[in-house]
């Protein structure tokens, strides 16, 4: 079953969540120059392991599968209204147009190409 992760109501926020039995800290920052959201993620209590721009259409964690401190599942930014769009400062988060969805490593990834 997919897990919807919280987004951000402010331009710089963070929280801790449990994914597959491990606590991870997630930080979301809005970059006004590039007009993009960035996510930092790592094991709670440690430095962030990665930083990535939030874009839809691909597994955000796939390029970092060999990096320690990155969740083993798949993470997607989903556009809830259209097939493809770009999140703005105010439409990313729970009950908003763009949401983060995490699929556990033990589940089939519905977006993975066979």
Secondary structure, 3 states (H helix, E strand, C coil): CCEEECCCCCCEEEEEEEECCEEEEEEEEEECCCCEEEEEEEECCCCCCEEEECCECCCCCHHHCCCCCCCCCEEEEEECCCCCCCCCCCCECCCCCEEEEEECCCCCCCCCCC
